[in-house]
Amino acid sequence: MSAISHHIPDAMLTAYAAGTLPHAFSVVVASHVSMCLQCRAALEAHQSVGGAILETREKVAVSSSLKSDLLAQLDAPFRPEPVYERSGVYPGPVMESLNGRAPKWKSLGMGVRQDIISAGDEGSVRLLYIPPGQAVPDHSHNGLELTLVLQGSFSDETGRFGVGDLEIANEDLEHTPTADEGEPCICLAATDAPLNFSAFMPRLLQPLFRI
């Protein structure tokens, strides 16, 4: 794997460590952290600071109902959550979101495919498969978009993004991401609002493709 050049901003790592980052973005951040030693070390530093703050807080009274609820949970049978490991180009957090299954690709045209992993009021996260040399239609953003490269690479107006790189796009960026020559580009992308496509046809198909 080549060196990772585009990382998670410190403020986003802080939100992730605090558990306040929306689910779709958390999947992307967790996946990047699993691939990037630099961001993993930074996250551990955030978590250590958070743990130290918790240890210094004063003790507070706990209601009797909360105590009984906790005791009931302790008495319940233990059902460990499955632990998913990396599979091919897909990091463990992606495999967890897929519940261990292989991607179920659906065509978007021109060889581009997607698998919507989850979608809700706070945003959506999906896998994208883009053939070499193929461009995603020109678009801007109504919110935030995180794109993590899992295989291959793509380039746009801001530069080149290879395996492990994270592009963060906001309302100020209009771009046309294009997969570089070589192997197909597979990305994990999360958005908190629909994209704003420039051309008529992508806008027409947008509700169908849920982008």
WOZILIN-V76662 format. One record per pair of residues at least 12 apart in sequence whose C-alpha atoms are under 10 Angstrom apart, sorted by sequence separation. I is the first residue (numbers start at 1). J is the second residue. If there is no record, write none. Layout:
i j
I J
I J
This chain:
i j
83 95
84 96
90 102
103 115
104 116
114 126
115 127
116 128
149 161
150 162
151 163
152 164
153 165
194 206
12 25
13 26
16 29
30 43
83 96
84 97
87 100
90 103
102 115
103 116
104 117
114 127
115 128
148 161
149 162
150 163
151 164
194 207
12 26
16 30
82 96
84 98
86 100
87 101
103 117
113 127
114 128
115 129
147 161
148 162
149 163
150 164
197 211
84 99
85 100
87 102
113 128
114 129
148 163
149 164
150 165
158 173
195 210
196 211
13 29
83 99
84 100
112 128
113 129
114 130
148 164
149 165
150 166
157 173
158 174
161 177
194 210
195 211
12 29
13 30
82 99
83 100
98 115
112 129
113 130
147 164
148 165
149 166
157 174
158 175
160 177
194 211
82 100
98 116
99 117
111 129
112 130
113 131
138 156
147 165
148 166
149 167
156 174
157 175
158 176
159 177
160 178
161 179
162 180
193 211
98 117
111 130
112 131
128 147
135 154
147 166
148 167
156 175
157 176
158 177
160 179
161 180
8 28
13 33
97 117
98 118
108 128
110 130
111 131
112 132
123 143
125 145
127 147
132 152
134 154
135 155
136 156
146 166
147 167
148 168
155 175
156 176
157 177
160 180
191 211
8 29
97 118
107 128
108 129
110 131
111 132
123 144
124 145
125 146
126 147
127 148
128 149
129 150
131 152
132 153
133 154
135 156
146 167
147 168
155 176
156 177
157 178
166 187
168 189
170 191
190 211
7 29
105 127
106 128
107 129
108 130
112 134
123 145
125 147
127 149
128 150
129 151
130 152
132 154
133 155
145 167
146 168
147 169
154 176
155 177
156 178
163 185
165 187
166 188
167 189
168 190
169 191
174 196
175 197
94 117
103 126
104 127
105 128
106 129
111 134
112 135
127 150
130 153
145 168
146 169
154 177
155 178
156 179
162 185
163 186
164 187
166 189
174 197
175 198
8 32
103 127
105 129
110 134
112 136
130 154
144 168
145 169
146 170
153 177
154 178
155 179
156 180
163 187
171 195
174 198
7 32
8 33
103 128
110 135
144 169
145 170
153 178
154 179
155 180
162 187
171 196
7 33
13 39
17 43
110 136
143 169
144 170
145 171
153 179
154 180
13 40
16 43
17 44
142 169
143 170
144 171
152 179
153 180
154 181
4 32
8 36
14 42
17 45
18 46
97 125
141 169
142 170
143 171
144 172
152 180
153 181
7 36
10 39
13 42
14 43
17 46
18 47
140 169
141 170
142 171
143 172
144 173
152 181
153 182
8 38
9 39
13 43
16 46
17 47
140 170
141 171
142 172
152 182
153 183
154 184
4 35
5 36
7 38
8 39
13 44
14 45
15 46
16 47
17 48
94 125
140 171
141 172
152 183
153 184
154 185
4 36
7 39
10 42
14 46
17 49
18 50
94 126
140 172
141 173
151 183
152 184
153 185
154 186
3 36
4 37
10 43
13 46
14 47
17 50
94 127
140 173
141 174
151 184
152 185
153 186
154 187
1 35
4 38
8 42
13 47
139 173
140 174
141 175
151 185
152 186
153 187
8 43
139 174
140 175
150 185
151 186
152 187
10 46
14 50
138 174
139 175
140 176
149 185
150 186
151 187
90 127
138 175
139 176
149 186
150 187
151 188
137 175
138 176
139 177
148 186
149 187
150 188
136 175
137 176
138 177
148 187
149 188
136 176
137 177
138 178
147 187
148 188
149 189
135 176
136 177
137 178
146 187
147 188
148 189
135 177
136 178
146 188
147 189
148 190
134 177
135 178
136 179
146 189
147 190
134 178
135 179
145 189
146 190
147 191
133 178
134 179
135 180
145 190
146 191
132 178
133 179
134 180
144 190
145 191
146 192
130 177
131 178
132 179
133 180
134 181
144 191
145 192
130 178
131 179
132 180
133 181
143 191
144 192
145 193
130 179
131 180
132 181
133 182
142 191
143 192
144 193
145 194
129 179
130 180
131 181
132 182
133 183
134 184
141 191
142 192
143 193
144 194
145 195
131 182
132 183
133 184
134 185
141 192
142 193
143 194
144 195
34 86
131 183
132 184
133 185
141 193
142 194
143 195
130 183
131 184
132 185
141 194
142 195
143 196
130 184
131 185
140 194
141 195
142 196
31 86
129 184
130 185
131 186
140 195
141 196
35 91
129 185
130 186
139 195
140 196
141 197
34 91
35 92
128 185
129 186
130 187
138 195
139 196
140 197
33 91
34 92
128 186
129 187
138 196
139 197
140 198
31 90
32 91
34 93
91 150
127 186
128 187
129 188
138 197
139 198
31 91
33 93
89 149
90 150
127 187
128 188
137 197
138 198
139 199
30 91
31 92
32 93
89 150
90 151
126 187
127 188
128 189
136 197
137 198
138 199
30 92
31 93
88 150
89 151
126 188
127 189
137 199
28 91
30 93
31 94
88 151
125 188
126 189
127 190
139 202
29 93
30 94
31 95
125 189
126 190
137 201
138 202
139 203
27 92
28 93
124 189
125 190
126 191
137 202
27 93
28 94
124 190
125 191
136 202
137 203
26 93
27 94
123 190
124 191
125 192
123 191
124 192
27 96
122 191
123 192
124 193
27 97
122 192
123 193
124 194
117 188
119 190
121 192
122 193
123 194
112 184
114 186
116 188
117 189
118 190
119 191
120 192
121 193
24 97
112 185
113 186
114 187
115 188
116 189
117 190
119 192
89 163
112 186
114 188
116 190
114 189
126 211
124 210
125 211
124 211
119 210
24 117
116 209
24 118
94 188
108 202
116 210
23 118
24 119
114 209
116 211
23 119
24 120
90 186
23 120
25 122
28 125
89 186
90 187
108 205
114 211
24 122
25 123
27 125
28 126
89 187
90 188
108 206
23 122
24 123
25 124
26 125
22 122
23 123
24 124
25 125
108 208
21 122
22 123
23 124
24 125
108 209
22 124
23 125
24 126
107 209
106 209
32 147
35 150
32 148
29 146
31 148
32 149
28 146
29 147
32 150
25 144
28 147
29 148
31 150
25 145
28 148
25 146
24 146
25 147
35 163
36 164
35 164
36 165
34 164
35 165
32 163
33 164
32 164
31 164
32 165
32 166
29 166
8 146
28 166
7 148
6 148
1 151
6 160
5 160
6 161
5 161
6 162
32 188
4 161
5 162
6 163
7 164
8 165
9 166
31 188
4 162
5 163
6 164
7 165
8 166
3 162
4 163
5 164
6 165
7 166
8 167
9 168
28 187
2 162
3 163
4 164
5 165
6 166
7 167
8 168
28 188
1 162
2 163
3 164
4 165
5 166
6 167
7 168
27 188
28 189
29 190
1 163
2 164
3 165
4 166
6 168
27 189
28 190
1 164
2 165
27 190
25 189
26 190
24 189
25 190
24 190
25 191
23 190
24 191
25 192
22 190
24 192
22 191
22 192
